[in-house]
Amino acid sequence: MATYVSLVSWTDKGIAAYRETTARAEAAGAVAARFGGRLASIWWTIGPYDLVAVTEFPDDESATAFALALGAAGNIRTTTMRAFGADEMSSIIARIG
């Protein structure tokens, strides 16, 4: 499974319903499962982003479908990055020769 790190910002709608944020996070886990993935971890943060989430999906298309499904609800905007663990990075480096 590929790993993704998402920097999440609440929209005006999302901040207005901040009391529901933990329930929305739980629901996001169910949405991730619909696309063959999982919400590995989530943190509420102080600073330029309101949350940081780590997810795992079988491919970029599934991760993108998940992000679109969450974004369509109107509570958040995301910036998502593909992340590589040490083993994956070693394999990438080995390809170079």
C-alpha positions in Angstrom: 0.0 0.0 0.0 1.2 3.5 -0.8 1.3 6.1 2.0 0.0 9.6 1.7 0.3 12.6 4.0 -2.4 15.2 3.8 -2.3 18.7 5.1 -5.9 19.7 5.8 -7.6 23.1 6.2 -11.2 23.6 7.3 -13.4 25.6 5.0 -15.9 28.1 6.4 -18.4 25.4 6.6 -16.0 23.0 8.3 -15.0 25.5 11.0 -18.6 26.4 11.7 -19.2 22.8 12.5 -16.0 22.2 14.5 -17.8 20.3 17.2 -18.3 17.5 14.6 -14.7 17.2 13.6 -14.0 13.9 15.4 -17.1 12.3 14.0 -16.1 13.5 10.6 -12.7 12.0 11.0 -14.3 8.7 12.0 -16.5 8.9 8.9 -13.4 9.6 6.8 -12.0 6.2 7.9 -15.1 4.5 6.5 -14.8 6.5 3.2 -11.1 5.4 2.9 -12.2 1.8 3.3 -14.7 2.2 0.4 -11.7 3.0 -1.8 -9.6 0.1 -0.5 -7.5 2.2 1.9 -7.3 3.2 5.5 -6.9 6.3 7.6 -3.7 5.4 9.4 -3.5 8.4 11.7 -4.9 11.9 12.1 -3.8 14.9 14.2 -5.5 18.2 14.9 -2.8 20.9 14.7 -2.1 24.5 15.4 -0.6 26.6 12.6 -1.3 27.0 8.9 -3.2 23.6 8.7 -6.0 22.4 10.9 -5.2 18.7 10.6 -2.6 16.3 9.3 -3.6 12.9 8.2 -1.7 9.8 7.1 -3.6 7.4 4.8 -2.7 4.3 2.9 -4.2 3.3 -0.5 -3.4 0.7 -3.1 -2.8 3.3 -5.8 -2.9 7.0 -6.6 -6.3 6.8 -8.2 -7.8 5.4 -5.0 -6.2 8.1 -3.0 -7.5 10.8 -5.4 -11.0 9.4 -5.3 -10.9 9.5 -1.5 -9.7 13.1 -1.5 -12.4 14.1 -4.0 -15.1 12.4 -2.0 -14.1 14.2 1.2 -13.6 17.5 -0.5 -17.1 17.3 -2.1 -18.7 17.4 1.4 -17.4 21.0 1.6 -15.8 20.8 5.1 -12.1 20.6 4.1 -9.5 21.4 1.5 -6.5 19.1 1.3 -2.9 19.2 0.0 -1.8 15.6 -0.4 1.7 14.2 -0.9 2.8 10.7 -1.7 5.3 9.6 1.0 8.0 6.9 0.9 9.4 4.8 3.7 13.0 4.0 4.1 12.6 0.6 2.2 10.8 2.3 -0.6 13.4 5.0 -0.9 16.2 2.4 -0.9 14.5 0.7 -3.8 14.2 4.0 -5.7 17.9 4.7 -5.1 18.9 1.2 -6.3 17.1 1.9 -9.6 19.6 4.7 -10.3 22.5 2.3 -10.1 
